Amino acid sequence: MKYKIPVVITRLESGDFMARSEPLRATAIGVSREEAVAKLKEAILEMVNEFGERRVFEDLESDTEVQMVELAL
């Protein structure tokens, strides 16, 4: 099964990037955005192997849509 997973990528003060998925409670760090996301995918696969697919994705809504919203103050 394929899942759409919301991921937030943040640049850290160290210059590294952190990729985080709140619904899955998973986080990974890499030296680039791509590496952080790749490591996050690896971490999620490890979680599935450890706890099972149903348990890992139970809090992920099947109709999740991620959008960027801009707010000017």
LOPAZA-359736 format. One record per atom (N, C-alpha, C, CB): residue in one letter; x, y negated, z negated. Coordinates in Angstrom, 2 decimals. Glycine has a CB too. Layout:
BEGIN
- rest, c1, c2, c3
- a, X, Y, Z
...
# end
This chain:
BEGIN
- rest, c1, c2, c3
- m, 0.84, 1.18, 0.00
- m, 0.00, 0.00, 0.00
- m, 0.89, -1.25, 0.00
- m, -0.96, 0.00, -1.23
- k, 0.44, -2.29, 0.66
- k, 1.16, -3.56, 0.68
- k, 0.47, -4.54, -0.26
- k, 1.23, -4.14, 2.12
- y, 1.28, -5.33, -0.93
- y, 0.77, -6.33, -1.86
- y, 1.28, -7.70, -1.49
- y, 1.17, -5.98, -3.30
- k, 0.44, -8.72, -1.66
- k, 0.87, -10.11, -1.55
- k, 1.19, -10.56, -2.97
- k, -0.23, -11.03, -0.86
- i, 2.45, -10.84, -3.21
- i, 2.91, -11.15, -4.56
- i, 3.29, -12.62, -4.64
- i, 4.10, -10.25, -4.95
- p, 2.64, -13.40, -5.50
- p, 3.05, -14.80, -5.65
- p, 4.41, -14.88, -6.35
- p, 1.98, -15.60, -6.46
- v, 5.32, -15.62, -5.73
- v, 6.68, -15.76, -6.26
- v, 7.05, -17.24, -6.28
- v, 7.71, -14.94, -5.41
- v, 7.58, -17.68, -7.41
- v, 8.08, -19.05, -7.55
- v, 9.61, -18.97, -7.55
- v, 7.54, -19.74, -8.87
- i, 10.24, -19.77, -6.70
- i, 11.70, -19.79, -6.63
- i, 12.17, -21.14, -7.15
- i, 12.21, -19.54, -5.16
- t, 13.06, -21.10, -8.13
- t, 13.55, -22.30, -8.78
- t, 15.07, -22.34, -8.72
- t, 13.06, -22.37, -10.24
- r, 15.62, -23.50, -8.41
- r, 17.08, -23.65, -8.46
- r, 17.46, -23.99, -9.90
- r, 17.59, -24.76, -7.46
- l, 18.38, -23.22, -10.45
- l, 18.83, -23.42, -11.83
- l, 19.97, -24.44, -11.89
- l, 19.27, -22.09, -12.46
- e, 20.23, -24.96, -13.08
- e, 21.32, -25.92, -13.25
- e, 22.66, -25.34, -12.82
- e, 21.39, -26.36, -14.70
- s, 22.82, -24.04, -12.93
- s, 24.07, -23.37, -12.55
- s, 24.26, -23.33, -11.04
- s, 24.09, -21.96, -13.11
- g, 23.19, -23.63, -10.28
- g, 23.24, -23.55, -8.83
- g, 22.64, -22.26, -8.30
- g, 24.66, -23.67, -8.35
- d, 22.45, -21.28, -9.18
- d, 21.81, -20.03, -8.78
- d, 20.31, -20.28, -8.58
- d, 22.05, -18.92, -9.85
- f, 19.64, -19.27, -8.04
- f, 18.20, -19.35, -7.83
- f, 17.51, -18.26, -8.65
- f, 17.84, -19.21, -6.33
- m, 16.35, -18.62, -9.20
- m, 15.55, -17.66, -9.95
- m, 14.24, -17.44, -9.19
- m, 15.27, -18.16, -11.41
- a, 13.93, -16.17, -8.93
- a, 12.65, -15.80, -8.31
- a, 11.81, -15.14, -9.39
- a, 12.86, -14.83, -7.06
- r, 10.57, -15.64, -9.56
- r, 9.73, -15.15, -10.64
- r, 8.31, -14.90, -10.14
- r, 9.71, -16.15, -11.81
- s, 7.75, -13.77, -10.55
- s, 6.35, -13.46, -10.27
- s, 5.63, -13.32, -11.61
- s, 6.21, -12.16, -9.40
- e, 4.84, -14.33, -11.95
- e, 4.12, -14.32, -13.23
- e, 3.15, -13.14, -13.37
- e, 3.37, -15.62, -13.39
- p, 2.32, -12.85, -12.35
- p, 1.37, -11.75, -12.53
- p, 2.04, -10.40, -12.81
- p, 0.50, -11.62, -11.31
- l, 3.25, -10.22, -12.27
- l, 3.96, -8.94, -12.48
- l, 4.94, -9.02, -13.65
- l, 4.70, -8.54, -11.21
- r, 5.12, -10.22, -14.18
- r, 6.06, -10.44, -15.29
- r, 7.46, -9.95, -14.89
- r, 5.58, -9.71, -16.58
- a, 7.89, -10.37, -13.68
- a, 9.18, -9.95, -13.15
- a, 10.00, -11.17, -12.75
- a, 9.00, -8.99, -11.95
- t, 11.30, -11.12, -13.03
- t, 12.21, -12.23, -12.73
- t, 13.54, -11.68, -12.26
- t, 12.41, -13.14, -13.98
- a, 14.17, -12.39, -11.31
- a, 15.51, -12.02, -10.85
- a, 16.27, -13.29, -10.48
- a, 15.44, -11.03, -9.64
- i, 17.59, -13.21, -10.54
- i, 18.45, -14.35, -10.22
- i, 19.44, -13.94, -9.14
- i, 19.19, -14.85, -11.49
- g, 19.71, -14.88, -8.22
- g, 20.69, -14.64, -7.17
- g, 21.40, -15.93, -6.80
- g, 20.03, -14.04, -5.94
- v, 22.46, -15.81, -6.03
- v, 23.22, -17.00, -5.63
- v, 22.54, -17.76, -4.50
- v, 24.63, -16.60, -5.22
- s, 21.55, -17.14, -3.86
- s, 20.75, -17.79, -2.82
- s, 19.28, -17.43, -3.04
- s, 21.22, -17.38, -1.39
- r, 18.41, -18.16, -2.37
- r, 16.97, -17.84, -2.45
- r, 16.73, -16.40, -1.99
- r, 16.13, -18.83, -1.58
- e, 17.37, -16.06, -0.86
- e, 17.18, -14.74, -0.28
- e, 17.65, -13.63, -1.24
- e, 17.93, -14.63, 1.04
- e, 18.80, -13.84, -1.88
- e, 19.30, -12.84, -2.80
- e, 18.39, -12.71, -4.02
- e, 20.72, -13.18, -3.24
- a, 17.89, -13.83, -4.52
- a, 17.00, -13.79, -5.68
- a, 15.73, -13.01, -5.34
- a, 16.64, -15.21, -6.14
- v, 15.17, -13.24, -4.16
- v, 13.95, -12.52, -3.74
- v, 14.25, -11.04, -3.53
- v, 13.37, -13.14, -2.45
- a, 15.39, -10.73, -2.92
- a, 15.76, -9.33, -2.71
- a, 15.92, -8.61, -4.05
- a, 17.08, -9.23, -1.89
- k, 16.55, -9.27, -5.00
- k, 16.73, -8.67, -6.33
- k, 15.38, -8.53, -7.04
- k, 17.69, -9.52, -7.18
- l, 14.47, -9.48, -6.82
- l, 13.14, -9.38, -7.41
- l, 12.41, -8.17, -6.85
- l, 12.33, -10.67, -7.15
- k, 12.50, -7.96, -5.55
- k, 11.87, -6.79, -4.93
- k, 12.44, -5.50, -5.53
- k, 12.08, -6.80, -3.39
- e, 13.76, -5.46, -5.69
- e, 14.40, -4.28, -6.31
- e, 13.88, -4.07, -7.73
- e, 15.93, -4.45, -6.33
- a, 13.76, -5.16, -8.49
- a, 13.28, -5.05, -9.87
- a, 11.85, -4.53, -9.91
- a, 13.36, -6.41, -10.57
- i, 11.01, -5.00, -8.98
- i, 9.62, -4.55, -8.93
- i, 9.56, -3.07, -8.58
- i, 8.81, -5.38, -7.91
- l, 10.38, -2.63, -7.63
- l, 10.42, -1.20, -7.29
- l, 10.87, -0.36, -8.48
- l, 11.35, -0.96, -6.09
- e, 11.82, -0.85, -9.25
- e, 12.25, -0.14, -10.46
- e, 11.11, -0.06, -11.47
- e, 13.47, -0.83, -11.09
- m, 10.34, -1.14, -11.59
- m, 9.19, -1.14, -12.49
- m, 8.17, -0.09, -12.05
- m, 8.54, -2.53, -12.55
- v, 7.92, -0.01, -10.74
- v, 6.96, 0.96, -10.21
- v, 7.45, 2.38, -10.51
- v, 6.76, 0.77, -8.68
- n, 8.75, 2.62, -10.32
- n, 9.31, 3.94, -10.62
- n, 9.18, 4.29, -12.10
- n, 10.77, 4.01, -10.20
- e, 9.33, 3.30, -12.94
- e, 9.29, 3.52, -14.40
- e, 7.86, 3.64, -14.94
- e, 10.00, 2.37, -15.12
- f, 6.97, 2.73, -14.49
- f, 5.63, 2.64, -15.09
- f, 4.49, 3.06, -14.17
- f, 5.40, 1.25, -15.54
- g, 4.75, 3.19, -12.87
- g, 3.71, 3.55, -11.93
- g, 3.10, 2.34, -11.24
- g, 2.63, 4.33, -12.63
- e, 2.68, 2.54, -10.01
- e, 2.15, 1.45, -9.19
- e, 0.92, 0.80, -9.82
- e, 1.80, 1.97, -7.81
- r, 0.01, 1.61, -10.28
- r, -1.24, 1.07, -10.85
- r, -0.96, 0.15, -12.03
- r, -2.16, 2.21, -11.29
- r, -0.08, 0.55, -12.89
- r, 0.23, -0.24, -14.10
- r, 0.94, -1.54, -13.75
- r, 1.10, 0.58, -15.06
- v, 1.86, -1.49, -12.81
- v, 2.63, -2.69, -12.44
- v, 1.73, -3.74, -11.78
- v, 3.78, -2.33, -11.50
- f, 0.82, -3.31, -10.91
- f, 0.02, -4.24, -10.14
- f, -1.38, -4.48, -10.71
- f, -0.10, -3.74, -8.74
- e, -1.65, -4.02, -11.91
- e, -3.00, -4.14, -12.46
- e, -3.47, -5.58, -12.67
- e, -3.07, -3.40, -13.76
- d, -2.55, -6.52, -12.88
- d, -2.94, -7.91, -13.09
- d, -2.90, -8.74, -11.82
- d, -2.06, -8.54, -14.13
- l, -2.57, -8.12, -10.69
- l, -2.49, -8.83, -9.42
- l, -3.83, -8.76, -8.72
- l, -1.36, -8.25, -8.53
- e, -4.41, -9.90, -8.46
- e, -5.70, -9.95, -7.77
- e, -5.50, -9.56, -6.31
- e, -6.33, -11.38, -7.89
- s, -6.39, -8.76, -5.77
- s, -6.24, -8.27, -4.39
- s, -6.41, -9.38, -3.36
- s, -7.24, -7.16, -4.12
- d, -7.11, -10.44, -3.72
- d, -7.34, -11.53, -2.77
- d, -6.49, -12.76, -3.10
- d, -8.82, -11.92, -2.75
- t, -5.32, -12.53, -3.68
- t, -4.44, -13.63, -4.06
- t, -3.97, -14.40, -2.84
- t, -3.23, -13.10, -4.85
- e, -4.06, -15.71, -2.91
- e, -3.55, -16.58, -1.86
- e, -2.67, -17.62, -2.52
- e, -4.71, -17.25, -1.03
- v, -1.49, -17.82, -1.99
- v, -0.55, -18.79, -2.56
- v, -0.46, -19.98, -1.65
- v, 0.85, -18.16, -2.79
- q, -0.61, -21.16, -2.21
- q, -0.52, -22.39, -1.44
- q, 0.36, -23.39, -2.18
- q, -1.93, -22.99, -1.18
- m, 1.03, -24.24, -1.41
- m, 1.78, -25.34, -2.00
- m, 0.82, -26.51, -2.10
- m, 3.06, -25.70, -1.15
- v, 0.77, -27.14, -3.25
- v, -0.10, -28.29, -3.46
- v, 0.78, -29.47, -3.85
- v, -1.18, -28.00, -4.55
- e, 0.63, -30.58, -3.14
- e, 1.44, -31.76, -3.42
- e, 0.59, -32.74, -4.22
- e, 1.97, -32.42, -2.11
- l, 1.18, -33.30, -5.26
- l, 0.48, -34.26, -6.10
- l, 1.37, -35.48, -6.27
- l, 0.11, -33.64, -7.49
- a, 0.87, -36.64, -5.89
- a, 1.64, -37.88, -6.03
- a, 1.15, -38.61, -7.27
- a, 1.50, -38.78, -4.77
- l, 2.10, -39.03, -8.09
- l, 1.76, -39.78, -9.31
- l, 2.27, -41.19, -9.21
- l, 2.33, -39.09, -10.55
# end
